[in-house]
Amino acid sequence: MTDALPRQGRLAGIDYGTVRIGVAITDPDQRLASPLENYTRRDLAADAAWITKLAQSERIAGFVVGLPVHTTGEESQKSAEARRFGQWLAETTKLPVRYFDERFTTANAEALLQGAGLTKKQRKERLDKLAAQILLAAYLESTRSEGEPGAL
């Protein structure tokens, strides 16, 4: 499901990973993106319970899932995995999902954390949710500058 996302209500940005998922969230007016949490994946039932609870407790109106593409813009094997995850996410939560180019979000997050003087463990704890925040902020910016998000 790649329906249009509502212009009001909280959006969640997802930095998809096979081990961990980073989550960021917007305010209800979709002006700011903030890191929320990292979730360590377990199994489908536990993951579904977690994402359902997250969507309800945070009053999520839709999801932006990072799509890892090559520097050329071509999709990769990881892109296919992220798309399958997004489809599962839409089916599980019954909420719209959009995909957004996440090139360089993790590298940008790593650079920011490196400059913050944190320990390796502290950087690892923050990396995925910061990458999700960078992704979600870029998505929000694309909706402002183009009027329509640059979804993939």
C-alpha positions as CSV (number, residue, x, y, z in Angstrom):
1,M,0.0,0.0,0.0
2,T,1.5,3.3,-1.0
3,D,-1.4,5.6,-0.5
4,A,-0.9,9.3,0.0
5,L,-0.2,10.2,3.6
6,P,-2.5,12.6,5.4
7,R,-1.3,16.2,5.7
8,Q,-2.3,16.3,9.4
9,G,-1.5,13.8,12.1
10,R,1.6,12.2,13.3
11,L,3.8,10.4,10.8
12,A,6.4,7.8,11.8
13,G,9.7,7.5,10.0
14,I,11.1,4.0,9.8
15,D,14.8,3.2,9.3
16,Y,14.2,-0.5,8.4
17,G,16.8,-3.1,9.4
18,T,16.7,-6.9,9.7
19,V,17.9,-6.6,13.3
20,R,16.8,-3.2,14.5
21,I,14.2,-0.6,13.4
22,G,14.8,3.0,14.1
23,V,11.7,5.1,14.6
24,A,11.2,8.9,14.5
25,I,7.9,10.8,14.8
26,T,6.5,14.1,13.7
27,D,4.3,16.5,15.7
28,P,0.6,16.5,14.7
29,D,1.1,19.4,12.3
30,Q,4.0,17.6,10.6
31,R,6.5,20.4,11.1
32,L,9.2,18.7,13.2
33,A,10.7,15.2,13.2
34,S,12.1,13.8,16.5
35,P,13.9,10.5,17.2
36,L,11.6,8.2,19.2
37,E,13.1,4.8,19.7
38,N,15.0,1.8,18.4
39,Y,13.3,-1.6,18.4
40,T,15.1,-4.8,18.3
41,R,13.2,-7.3,16.1
42,R,12.1,-10.6,17.6
43,D,9.5,-12.5,15.5
44,L,6.5,-11.6,13.4
45,A,4.0,-11.9,16.3
46,A,6.1,-9.8,18.7
47,D,6.9,-7.3,15.9
48,A,3.2,-6.9,15.0
49,A,2.3,-6.4,18.6
50,W,5.0,-3.7,19.0
51,I,4.1,-1.8,15.8
52,T,0.4,-2.0,16.6
53,K,0.9,-0.6,20.1
54,L,3.2,2.1,18.7
55,A,0.7,3.2,16.1
56,Q,-2.1,3.4,18.7
57,S,-0.2,5.0,21.6
58,E,1.5,7.6,19.3
59,R,-1.7,8.2,17.2
60,I,0.2,7.5,14.0
61,A,-1.6,8.6,10.8
62,G,0.9,7.0,8.4
63,F,4.4,5.7,7.9
64,V,7.4,6.8,5.9
65,V,9.7,3.8,5.3
66,G,13.3,4.5,4.2
67,L,14.1,2.9,0.9
68,P,17.8,2.0,0.5
69,V,18.9,2.7,-3.1
70,H,22.3,2.7,-4.8
71,T,24.0,6.1,-5.4
72,T,22.7,5.8,-9.0
73,G,19.2,5.7,-7.7
74,E,18.6,2.1,-8.7
75,E,16.9,-0.2,-6.2
76,S,18.9,-2.9,-4.4
77,Q,18.1,-6.2,-2.6
78,K,17.7,-4.1,0.6
79,S,15.1,-2.0,-1.3
80,A,13.0,-5.1,-2.0
81,E,13.3,-6.1,1.7
82,A,12.2,-2.6,2.8
83,R,9.2,-2.7,0.4
84,R,8.2,-6.1,1.8
85,F,8.4,-4.7,5.3
86,G,6.4,-1.7,4.3
87,Q,3.7,-3.9,2.8
88,W,3.6,-5.9,6.1
89,L,3.5,-2.6,8.0
90,A,0.5,-1.4,6.0
91,E,-1.3,-4.8,6.4
92,T,-0.6,-5.0,10.1
93,T,-1.6,-1.4,11.0
94,K,-4.1,-0.6,8.3
95,L,-2.3,2.7,7.8
96,P,-0.8,4.2,4.6
97,V,2.9,3.7,3.9
98,R,5.1,5.8,1.6
99,Y,8.7,5.0,0.7
100,F,11.4,7.6,0.7
101,D,15.0,7.6,-0.6
102,E,17.2,7.1,2.5
103,R,20.5,7.4,0.8
104,F,23.1,8.8,3.1
105,T,20.8,9.0,6.2
106,T,22.9,6.5,8.2
107,A,26.2,8.1,7.1
108,N,24.8,11.5,8.1
109,A,23.7,10.2,11.4
110,E,27.0,8.5,12.0
111,A,28.8,11.8,11.3
112,L,26.6,13.7,13.6
113,L,27.1,11.2,16.4
114,Q,30.8,11.1,15.8
115,G,31.0,14.8,16.3
116,A,29.0,14.7,19.5
117,G,31.9,13.0,21.4
118,L,29.8,10.0,22.4
119,T,31.2,6.5,23.1
120,K,30.8,3.8,20.5
121,K,28.1,2.2,22.6
122,Q,26.2,5.5,23.0
123,R,26.5,6.1,19.2
124,K,25.1,2.6,18.4
125,E,22.2,3.2,20.8
126,R,21.2,6.4,18.9
127,L,22.1,5.6,15.3
128,D,19.0,4.0,13.9
129,K,16.5,6.5,15.5
130,L,18.6,9.4,14.4
131,A,18.8,8.0,10.8
132,A,14.9,7.7,11.0
133,Q,14.7,11.3,12.1
134,I,17.0,12.5,9.2
135,L,14.8,10.5,6.8
136,L,11.6,11.8,8.2
137,A,12.8,15.4,8.2
138,A,13.9,15.1,4.5
139,Y,10.5,13.7,3.7
140,L,8.8,16.6,5.4
141,E,11.0,19.1,3.6
142,S,10.2,17.5,0.2
143,T,6.4,17.9,0.9
144,R,7.0,21.6,1.6
145,S,9.3,22.4,-1.3
146,E,7.5,20.4,-4.0
147,G,3.9,20.4,-2.6
148,E,3.9,16.6,-3.1
149,P,6.4,14.3,-1.4
150,G,9.2,12.8,-3.4
151,A,8.1,9.3,-2.6
152,L,9.5,6.3,-4.4
